[in-house]
């Protein structure tokens, strides 16, 4: 099951087709579309995905996401998160500067 996270806890990044982070975005999108893998009923799920697409330092962002997931849903708390995964490449490099030349 892929958590449907509200905009208030997501890190806003302007994604560009064929950009550096297209793979990360495409993975989450394809995972959510795969009806052989994904269930719409979290009670039937064996594995939970927390989509943590971000740039910058991941600790604050992931901490905020997990606090929300633990508060808003019962699934993390019943296993201590052992059946959850977070995929976050968290680039802290040039992407933060945009398309500027040095």
trRosetta pair geometry for C-beta under 8 A, 3 or more apart (Angstrom, degrees):
i j d omega theta_ij theta_ji phi_ij phi_ji
1 38 6.7 105 -101 -153 39 77
1 39 5.9 -49 -76 64 88 83
1 40 8.0 108 -120 -130 96 11
1 41 7.8 -100 -92 89 126 29
1 42 4.4 75 -134 -107 174 77
1 45 3.8 -68 -15 -85 108 152
1 47 7.6 169 20 89 62 50
1 48 5.3 -19 64 -113 89 73
1 49 7.1 -162 92 24 41 77
1 75 7.7 -113 67 -126 136 172
2 28 6.9 119 -141 -164 140 84
2 31 6.2 122 -66 113 130 109
2 32 4.8 -63 27 -92 157 92
2 38 6.5 -27 -6 -128 98 123
2 48 7.8 150 -92 -164 25 57
2 49 4.5 -23 -107 67 72 113
2 51 6.3 35 -167 -32 104 109
3 48 6.7 53 -43 -180 94 101
3 49 6.8 -143 6 89 78 58
3 50 5.3 14 19 -110 134 61
3 51 6.8 -151 60 13 87 80
3 69 6.1 -55 -120 -110 161 109
3 73 7.1 -123 -121 -10 110 157
5 9 5.4 -99 -179 74 113 111
5 10 5.6 129 112 -61 120 96
5 50 7.6 74 -55 -158 129 72
5 51 6.5 -140 10 59 125 94
5 65 6.9 -28 -124 -138 148 95
5 68 7.1 80 -138 109 100 143
5 69 8.0 -49 -96 -72 103 89
6 9 5.9 79 66 16 77 92
6 10 7.3 -147 101 -10 38 97
6 68 7.9 -134 36 -172 96 145
7 10 5.6 -63 -140 35 38 112
7 12 7.7 34 -165 -75 90 103
9 64 5.8 -173 -147 136 90 102
9 65 5.6 124 162 -101 117 61
9 68 4.6 -39 -98 -29 159 165
10 53 7.3 15 -161 58 97 91
11 52 7.9 49 9 -178 113 60
11 53 6.5 -143 59 99 99 64
11 54 3.8 73 37 -112 156 89
11 55 6.8 -171 143 25 138 63
11 56 7.6 -154 -154 35 146 112
11 61 5.3 -15 -53 -134 128 133
13 21 7.2 -12 132 74 146 163
13 53 6.5 -115 28 139 129 105
13 54 7.1 168 -35 -132 126 30
13 55 5.7 117 -98 -10 127 110
15 19 6.2 -164 -171 44 63 139
15 21 6.2 -106 -124 85 93 110
15 22 7.1 120 -176 -90 109 61
15 25 5.4 61 -136 -61 155 160
16 19 3.6 101 69 -51 90 128
16 22 7.6 -73 86 -64 56 99
17 22 6.6 65 -152 -104 37 128
18 22 5.9 -5 -93 -38 12 156
19 22 5.3 134 54 -39 64 93
20 91 7.4 37 124 -55 134 163
20 95 6.5 -122 61 -87 145 120
21 24 4.9 -41 -171 35 80 117
21 25 6.1 76 133 -17 87 101
21 53 7.4 103 172 -156 132 107
21 89 6.9 -163 -121 51 94 140
21 91 7.5 -115 -74 -4 112 132
21 95 7.6 64 -32 -126 118 153
22 25 5.8 -62 -148 44 35 108
22 26 5.7 35 156 -22 71 113
23 26 5.7 -57 -139 40 26 111
23 27 6.3 34 158 -27 63 103
24 27 5.9 -50 -150 27 27 114
24 28 7.0 19 156 -10 60 104
24 53 6.0 135 135 -114 122 97
24 87 6.9 -171 -143 128 91 110
24 89 5.5 -105 -78 -5 141 122
25 28 6.2 -60 -155 38 32 106
25 29 6.2 28 152 -16 67 112
25 53 6.5 50 -84 -113 75 146
26 29 5.6 -57 -142 41 32 111
26 30 6.0 27 161 -15 68 109
27 30 6.2 -60 -144 40 23 104
27 31 6.1 26 157 -21 62 110
27 87 6.9 -65 106 102 143 158
28 31 5.7 -55 -145 36 28 114
28 32 6.4 26 157 -17 63 108
28 49 7.2 171 -127 149 83 140
28 51 4.8 70 -134 -117 141 123
28 53 7.1 -85 -11 -49 155 116
28 87 7.6 -162 -67 65 95 121
29 32 5.9 -60 -152 37 28 109
29 33 6.4 19 154 -15 64 112
30 33 5.6 -62 -145 41 34 109
30 34 6.3 42 157 -36 68 104
31 34 6.0 -50 -147 18 29 114
31 37 6.6 -84 -155 101 67 139
31 38 6.6 115 156 -61 65 118
31 49 6.3 64 134 -24 149 171
32 38 6.1 79 -145 -91 32 164
33 38 7.5 112 55 19 13 143
34 37 4.2 24 109 29 119 111
34 38 5.6 117 74 -2 70 100
35 38 6.4 -63 -108 57 29 87
39 42 7.3 161 95 -77 105 27
39 44 4.6 -121 168 84 165 113
39 45 5.4 -153 50 -75 120 75
41 44 4.6 58 90 10 106 109
41 45 7.4 -167 99 -30 57 82
42 45 5.0 -34 -151 3 50 125
42 48 7.3 40 -145 -102 103 109
42 73 7.4 -70 149 -160 168 128
42 75 5.8 -90 165 -67 125 141
45 48 5.9 81 135 -72 142 77
45 75 7.4 9 68 -139 126 143
45 83 7.8 137 124 143 94 126
46 83 6.6 -122 164 -160 46 126
47 83 5.7 -131 -109 177 46 84
47 84 7.6 145 -168 -98 60 27
47 85 6.9 0 -176 3 104 105
48 75 5.7 129 -72 134 156 138
48 76 7.5 -118 84 -73 156 71
48 83 5.9 76 9 117 94 84
48 84 4.5 -32 74 -105 103 76
48 85 7.4 160 83 21 55 60
49 84 7.6 161 -84 -157 18 67
49 85 6.0 -23 -109 67 63 85
49 86 7.8 132 -163 -93 56 38
49 87 7.5 -21 -153 7 100 101
50 65 5.9 121 169 150 123 125
50 66 7.1 28 -167 -83 168 68
50 69 5.9 -53 -110 -68 126 154
50 84 6.1 31 -16 -177 107 114
50 85 7.3 -164 24 92 79 36
50 86 4.7 -27 69 -95 106 87
51 87 7.6 -22 -124 53 52 86
52 58 7.3 68 145 -153 128 104
52 61 6.5 124 -171 129 101 108
52 62 5.5 26 -151 -99 150 82
52 65 5.4 -113 -105 -3 101 173
52 86 4.9 27 0 -167 134 104
52 87 6.9 167 43 68 90 40
52 88 3.9 -47 98 -71 111 120
53 88 6.9 -162 -90 -119 22 78
54 58 6.1 135 79 -111 131 74
54 61 4.5 86 -114 152 167 169
54 62 7.8 -126 17 -49 149 74
54 88 5.7 7 33 -155 98 115
54 90 5.7 9 84 -99 96 74
55 90 6.9 138 -133 -148 25 42
55 91 5.3 -31 -132 64 83 84
55 92 7.4 145 177 -86 70 41
55 95 5.4 -126 -132 101 138 125
55 96 6.0 170 147 -74 129 83
56 61 7.1 119 78 -29 104 129
56 90 7.0 -69 72 -160 39 81
56 91 7.9 21 -20 83 29 53
56 92 6.0 66 -142 -107 25 77
56 96 6.5 90 -74 -87 81 126
57 60 6.0 59 99 13 103 99
57 61 7.5 156 96 -2 59 98
57 90 7.2 22 -166 -173 15 119
57 92 6.4 49 -68 -97 55 123
58 61 5.6 -75 -152 50 46 108
58 62 5.2 32 162 -16 87 115
58 88 5.3 128 -133 122 130 134
58 90 3.6 -51 -58 -106 113 153
59 62 6.3 -62 -139 42 21 101
59 63 6.0 23 162 -21 61 113
60 63 5.7 -57 -144 37 26 114
60 64 6.4 26 157 -19 63 107
61 64 5.9 -58 -153 35 28 109
61 65 6.4 27 151 -18 64 107
61 88 7.4 168 98 -155 124 152
61 90 7.6 180 49 -107 135 109
62 65 5.5 -51 -145 37 36 114
62 66 6.1 31 158 -16 68 106
62 86 6.2 88 -136 162 114 159
62 88 6.2 -133 -76 13 113 163
63 66 6.1 -57 -144 40 27 106
63 67 6.3 30 155 -21 62 107
64 67 5.8 -54 -147 34 29 113
64 68 6.6 29 154 -18 62 105
65 68 5.8 -60 -155 35 30 110
65 69 6.3 27 152 -17 67 108
65 86 7.4 124 100 -124 141 131
66 69 5.5 -51 -141 38 36 111
66 70 6.1 35 159 -18 68 107
66 76 7.3 147 -158 -146 80 162
66 81 7.7 -1 -143 -100 116 140
66 86 7.9 -58 -68 -66 101 146
67 70 6.0 -56 -145 39 27 109
67 71 6.2 20 157 -14 63 114
68 71 5.9 -66 -147 42 27 107
68 72 5.7 1 168 -2 68 120
69 72 6.4 -65 -128 47 21 96
69 73 5.7 -37 -169 39 62 111
69 75 7.8 -64 173 63 99 94
69 76 5.2 90 130 -28 106 142
69 84 7.9 105 149 -135 154 153
70 73 7.6 -62 -100 57 10 71
70 76 5.0 -83 -91 80 68 138
70 77 6.0 102 -148 -58 79 95
73 76 6.6 90 88 2 97 91
74 77 5.7 -74 -163 48 53 111
74 78 6.0 50 150 -32 87 108
75 78 6.3 -54 -147 25 29 108
75 79 7.6 -14 168 18 59 102
75 83 7.7 -93 168 78 97 112
75 84 7.6 121 124 -71 104 110
76 79 7.3 -98 -168 53 28 78
76 80 7.5 2 165 -168 66 9
76 81 5.0 11 -157 -79 88 76
76 84 6.0 5 -108 -41 84 149
77 80 7.4 28 -151 -74 29 39
79 82 4.5 -107 152 40 108 93
79 83 5.0 40 83 6 165 100
79 84 7.8 159 79 -14 118 91
81 84 4.6 -63 -160 35 70 124
91 95 5.0 64 106 19 136 135
91 96 7.9 -165 113 -32 93 85
92 96 7.3 1 -162 -22 41 129
93 96 7.3 169 92 8 29 92
94 97 5.4 -57 -165 34 62 113
95 98 7.9 53 180 -64 39 28
97 100 5.3 -85 151 34 104 116
